[in-house]
């Protein structure tokens, strides 16, 4: 059987959707969870062995990670979607250029972010909302983690490219290996050697380097197509196509970064005017948002599990399989969301205790309110990432980008600026559920319209 015949019988277009989705989604979920654990593990060790200011520092440092993730998804998901769409359309000569150009851009962008971070570290940390007490801890942490940015991007973005080749387990292994190394070295460097913030940061980049090496090794033996040197030659045309498709996921992460920066500054400003002070809100916000990231990692993992199925079958005009993949993603994510809602409403104090016990009742008072109020609509938040990824997967990047911006930029930022004017720091908390409800309405509406259009396409071909 020749290569063309093998590709035409791609299981993405023939095997049961539920089975294919589980095949791709489970490794993707594990990979996303492991990626989230890079930050969670650091925060656990730092919270218990450095303290509240260390927790605040990792929160201030998080926009750097988010910036790396945004570009990783731009070229990782964009490259993977373009590759699968091309394969579905039987454009076999064109497809490998998307993989080569995506990998090249991941490395180049990572080096640029590292350089910018090292040159302008202190001004950037101040801009991100660092208080006077937290700044030294953040400086020590980020100076080291910045070295690992190219490896972080290659691991995160490259994992999507590996998954697009039909190897979700290998994408999972890339992330798991680095996370295990990070966890073991965190215990050694922070607890045994007592290296504090420096030790946690060093453990992180060593894990990222190992994961990146695994990605590189895999891409040297790509299965579906043969990657040659010519495929890695920078092409503006291919990069623009990748960026166009990946912009939905990119903007989603950029929006998270913008919100994080504004949130830190608002918490610092209104915290100083409240009984909590500057440092407690910053430390709590870092914990709550990273715990919430675990939930979002599962949902995004499910969304990523549908990406190859939706892309290939939309390109092959098998719209019934596209709809089924989306429906299953909604059902599975809804179950996870209800579990997260129950945990955040019932045991927020227990979750806070995992990151170090604090004798201040004000710390727990604010932390419990943050979980219960800001994340109240987490039971429905899954709709936004599932739907924006769906539009990206079918090549409608503009719609995916708009939906990525709904909750974070279009609704949350204005509310975070307006509500505290009359409600103080509580206004920041209530901005969360209000923006969530508005974003849910927007996403559901656009999804319904799109599926109606898909029905018309089916009828026109009948």
Order of alpha helices (4+ residues) and beta strands (2+ residues): alpha-alpha-alpha-alpha-alpha-alpha-alpha-alpha-alpha-alpha-alpha-alpha-alpha-alpha-alpha-alpha-alpha-alpha
